[in-house]
């Protein structure tokens, strides 16, 4: 019975990726109803919603795995803490770019009248990612069955905590200074660019603790491969949409104007390849 149950779970888990892609395509096609858009814009919308679904769904396989195992062993706490702060910054960046007319006007003035590449699905994705990462941290606090940290692991933990403390405190102080002394939205545009670059920096390093944990354990047990496959799919589609939008508008500054999205997609793809090598080649069960 346990073998049959395990096989059934494996088959259901295999539906994460195709299910997310199909859902994104359906939502993207439905968003076209009643509108009059060119072929390129239609493709961009479908790409946007498909990457949104792939990246958004990518958080759930780990949540379900943690719940089924009643354990978080194999999942890096440092990775999740970096994710929490990074997606908090990313949500602030996207939300203000999308809803603040003053910041939008400042962006157009700085980019020859072109609009920002930030779209509604970027805002929803970032907010959803921040929320689900918070739930994952609550799971870690609930199950908390990690073995004691070794010396090297403690040094990594201290480095992550110091980095996050400095990043959050620095961002809060700069925001407070702008809010109390500056009236021009150009200052907020600079601030958002800075926190997007912090998000990029977090994206570059956040996967390293999980890669290191897999290496030291010589196993990927407790770290689901399905979130990696979904993340890989979302990363490719995200970059494809950004490049397509920049090409259609003949404004390649749209990529430099949204460095967080561009680097987020590229860095996630790179590390996803590393995780797939670890799971399927180096530590295959």
C-alpha positions as CSV (number, residue, x, y, z in Angstrom):
1,X,0.0,0.0,0.0
2,X,2.8,2.4,0.8
3,X,4.5,1.7,-2.5
4,X,1.3,2.3,-4.4
5,X,0.8,5.6,-2.5
6,X,4.3,6.7,-3.2
7,X,3.8,5.9,-7.0
8,X,0.5,7.8,-7.0
9,X,2.2,10.9,-5.4
10,X,5.0,10.8,-7.9
11,X,2.5,10.8,-10.7
12,X,0.6,13.7,-9.3
13,X,3.8,15.6,-8.7
14,X,4.7,15.2,-12.4
15,X,1.7,17.3,-13.2
16,X,3.1,20.5,-11.6
17,X,5.0,21.7,-14.6
18,X,2.5,20.9,-17.5
19,X,-0.4,22.0,-15.3
20,X,1.2,25.4,-14.6
21,X,2.1,26.0,-18.3
22,X,-1.4,25.0,-19.5
23,X,-3.0,27.3,-16.9
24,X,-0.8,30.2,-17.9
25,X,-1.6,29.7,-21.6
26,X,-5.3,29.6,-20.9
27,X,-5.2,32.8,-18.7
28,X,-3.1,34.5,-21.4
29,X,-5.5,33.6,-24.1
30,X,-8.5,34.7,-22.0
31,X,-6.9,38.0,-21.4
32,X,-6.9,38.6,-25.2
33,X,-10.7,38.4,-25.5
34,X,-12.4,41.6,-26.4
35,X,-9.1,43.4,-27.1
36,X,-7.4,44.5,-30.3
37,X,-3.7,43.8,-30.0
38,X,-1.0,42.9,-32.5
39,X,0.5,39.5,-32.8
40,X,3.6,40.5,-30.8
41,X,1.5,41.9,-28.0
42,X,-0.6,38.8,-27.9
43,X,2.4,36.6,-27.6
44,X,3.8,38.9,-24.9
45,X,0.6,38.6,-22.8
46,X,0.6,34.8,-23.1
47,X,4.3,34.6,-22.2
48,X,3.7,36.9,-19.2
49,X,0.8,34.9,-17.8
50,X,2.6,31.6,-18.5
51,X,5.8,32.6,-16.7
52,X,3.6,34.1,-13.9
53,X,1.9,30.8,-13.4
54,X,5.1,28.7,-13.7
55,X,7.0,30.9,-11.1
56,X,3.9,31.3,-8.8
57,X,3.2,27.6,-8.8
58,X,6.9,26.8,-8.2
59,X,6.5,27.7,-4.5
60,X,3.8,25.1,-3.8
61,X,5.6,21.7,-4.4
62,X,8.0,22.6,-1.5
63,X,5.1,23.6,0.7
64,X,3.3,20.3,0.1
65,X,6.5,18.3,0.5
66,X,7.2,20.0,3.9
67,X,3.6,19.2,5.0
68,X,3.7,15.6,3.9
69,X,7.0,14.9,5.5
70,X,6.3,17.1,8.6
71,X,9.9,18.1,8.2
72,X,12.0,20.8,6.6
73,X,15.3,18.9,6.7
74,X,16.9,19.5,3.2
75,X,15.4,23.0,2.8
76,X,17.9,25.8,3.5
77,X,16.7,28.4,6.0
78,X,19.2,30.9,4.6
79,X,17.8,30.5,1.1
80,X,14.3,31.2,2.4
81,X,15.4,34.3,4.4
82,X,17.1,35.7,1.4
83,X,14.0,35.0,-0.7
84,X,11.8,36.8,1.9
85,X,13.7,40.1,1.8
86,X,14.4,39.8,-1.9
87,X,10.7,39.4,-2.9
88,X,9.8,42.1,-0.4
89,X,12.0,44.5,-2.4
90,X,10.8,43.2,-5.7
91,X,7.2,43.7,-4.7
92,X,7.8,47.3,-3.7
93,X,9.7,47.9,-6.9
94,X,6.9,46.5,-9.2
95,X,3.9,47.9,-7.2
96,X,5.2,51.5,-7.1
97,X,6.3,51.4,-10.8
98,X,2.8,50.1,-11.8
99,X,0.6,52.2,-9.6
100,X,2.5,55.5,-9.0
101,X,1.8,58.0,-11.8
102,X,4.6,60.2,-10.5
103,X,7.2,57.5,-10.8
104,X,5.9,56.5,-14.2
105,X,6.2,60.0,-15.4
106,X,9.8,60.2,-14.0
107,X,10.6,57.0,-15.8
108,X,9.3,58.3,-19.1
109,X,11.3,61.5,-18.7
110,X,14.5,59.5,-18.1
111,X,13.8,57.1,-21.0
112,X,12.8,59.3,-24.0
113,X,9.1,58.9,-23.3
114,X,9.0,55.1,-23.2
115,X,6.9,53.3,-20.6
116,X,8.3,50.9,-18.0
117,X,8.2,47.2,-18.9
118,X,6.5,46.4,-15.5
119,X,3.1,44.8,-16.0
120,X,0.3,43.7,-13.7
121,X,1.4,40.1,-13.7
122,X,4.8,41.2,-12.4
123,X,3.1,42.9,-9.5
124,X,0.9,40.0,-8.7
125,X,3.8,37.5,-9.0
126,X,6.0,39.5,-6.6
127,X,3.3,39.9,-4.0
128,X,2.3,36.3,-4.2
129,X,5.9,35.2,-4.0
130,X,6.4,37.3,-0.8
131,X,3.3,35.8,0.8
132,X,4.1,32.2,0.0
133,X,7.7,32.6,1.2
134,X,6.3,33.9,4.5
135,X,4.2,30.8,4.8
136,X,7.3,28.6,4.1
137,X,9.2,30.4,6.9
138,X,6.2,29.7,9.2
139,X,6.5,26.0,8.2
140,X,10.2,26.1,9.1
141,X,9.4,27.7,12.5
142,X,6.7,25.0,13.1
143,X,8.6,21.9,12.1
144,X,12.1,23.2,12.9
145,X,13.8,19.7,12.9
146,X,17.2,20.9,11.6
147,X,20.3,19.2,13.0
148,X,22.7,21.5,14.9
149,X,24.7,23.8,12.7
150,X,28.3,23.0,12.1
151,X,31.0,25.7,12.3
152,X,31.0,26.6,8.5
153,X,27.2,26.6,8.5
154,X,27.1,29.0,11.4
155,X,29.4,31.4,9.6
156,X,27.1,31.3,6.5
157,X,24.1,32.0,8.8
158,X,25.8,35.0,10.4
159,X,26.8,36.4,7.1
160,X,23.3,36.1,5.7
161,X,21.7,37.7,8.7
162,X,24.2,40.6,8.7
163,X,23.7,41.1,4.9
164,X,19.9,41.2,5.3
165,X,20.0,43.5,8.3
166,X,22.2,46.0,6.5
167,X,20.1,45.8,3.3
168,X,16.8,46.3,5.1
169,X,18.1,49.0,7.4
170,X,19.8,50.9,4.6
171,X,16.6,50.8,2.4
172,X,14.5,52.0,5.3
173,X,16.8,54.9,6.1
174,X,17.1,56.0,2.4
175,X,13.3,55.8,2.0
176,X,12.8,57.9,5.2
177,X,15.3,60.5,4.0
178,X,13.6,60.8,0.6
179,X,10.1,60.9,2.2
180,X,11.1,63.7,4.5
181,X,13.4,65.9,2.3
182,X,12.6,65.2,-1.3
183,X,9.5,66.1,-3.3
184,X,10.5,65.0,-6.7
185,X,9.6,61.5,-7.9
186,X,12.9,61.2,-9.6
187,X,14.5,60.5,-6.2
188,X,12.0,57.7,-5.6
189,X,12.8,56.4,-9.1
190,X,16.5,56.2,-8.1
191,X,15.6,54.5,-4.9
192,X,13.5,51.9,-6.7
193,X,16.4,51.2,-9.1
194,X,18.7,50.7,-6.1
195,X,16.4,48.2,-4.3
196,X,15.9,46.4,-7.6
197,X,19.7,46.0,-7.8
198,X,19.8,44.8,-4.2
199,X,17.2,42.2,-5.3
200,X,19.5,41.2,-8.2
201,X,22.4,40.8,-5.7
202,X,20.2,38.6,-3.5
203,X,19.2,36.6,-6.5
204,X,22.8,36.0,-7.3
205,X,23.7,34.6,-3.9
206,X,20.4,33.3,-2.5
207,X,20.7,29.9,-4.2
208,X,24.2,29.3,-2.9
209,X,23.2,28.1,0.6
210,X,20.8,25.5,-1.0
211,X,23.5,24.3,-3.4
212,X,25.9,24.0,-0.5
213,X,23.4,22.1,1.7
214,X,22.8,19.6,-1.1
215,X,26.5,19.2,-1.5
216,X,27.3,18.7,2.1
217,X,24.4,16.2,2.5
218,X,25.2,14.5,-0.8
219,X,21.5,14.5,-1.4
220,X,18.6,16.5,-2.6
221,X,16.0,14.8,-0.4
222,X,13.7,17.4,1.2
223,X,14.3,19.8,-1.7
224,X,11.7,19.1,-4.4
225,X,12.9,19.0,-8.0
226,X,9.5,20.2,-9.3
227,X,10.0,23.7,-7.9
228,X,13.3,23.8,-9.8
229,X,11.7,22.7,-13.1
230,X,8.9,25.3,-12.7
231,X,11.5,28.0,-11.8
232,X,13.5,27.1,-14.9
233,X,10.4,27.4,-17.1
234,X,9.4,30.7,-15.6
235,X,12.9,32.1,-15.9
236,X,13.1,31.3,-19.6
237,X,9.7,32.7,-20.4
238,X,10.3,35.9,-18.3
239,X,13.4,36.8,-20.2
240,X,11.7,35.9,-23.5
241,X,8.8,38.3,-22.7
242,X,11.2,41.1,-21.7
243,X,13.3,40.8,-24.8
244,X,10.2,40.6,-27.0
245,X,8.7,43.7,-25.5
246,X,12.0,45.6,-25.9
247,X,12.3,44.5,-29.5
248,X,8.7,45.5,-30.4
249,X,9.1,48.9,-28.9
250,X,12.7,49.3,-30.3
251,X,13.6,50.3,-26.8
252,X,16.3,48.1,-25.4
253,X,16.6,50.4,-22.4
254,X,13.4,48.6,-21.2
255,X,15.8,45.8,-20.2
256,X,18.2,48.1,-18.3
257,X,15.2,49.9,-16.8
258,X,14.0,46.6,-15.3
259,X,17.3,44.9,-14.3
260,X,15.6,42.9,-11.5
261,X,13.3,41.0,-13.9
262,X,16.1,40.4,-16.5
263,X,18.7,39.2,-14.0
264,X,16.1,37.3,-12.0
265,X,15.3,35.2,-15.0
266,X,18.9,34.6,-16.1
267,X,20.2,33.8,-12.6
268,X,17.4,31.5,-11.8
269,X,18.0,29.5,-15.0
270,X,21.7,29.1,-14.2
271,X,21.1,27.8,-10.7
272,X,18.2,25.6,-11.8
273,X,20.7,23.9,-14.2
274,X,23.0,23.3,-11.2
275,X,20.1,21.9,-9.1
276,X,19.1,19.6,-11.9
277,X,22.6,18.3,-12.3
278,X,22.7,17.7,-8.5
279,X,19.3,15.9,-8.5
280,X,19.5,13.8,-11.6
281,X,23.3,13.2,-11.9
282,X,25.4,13.7,-8.8
283,X,23.0,12.6,-6.1
284,X,20.4,10.6,-8.0
285,X,18.6,8.1,-5.7
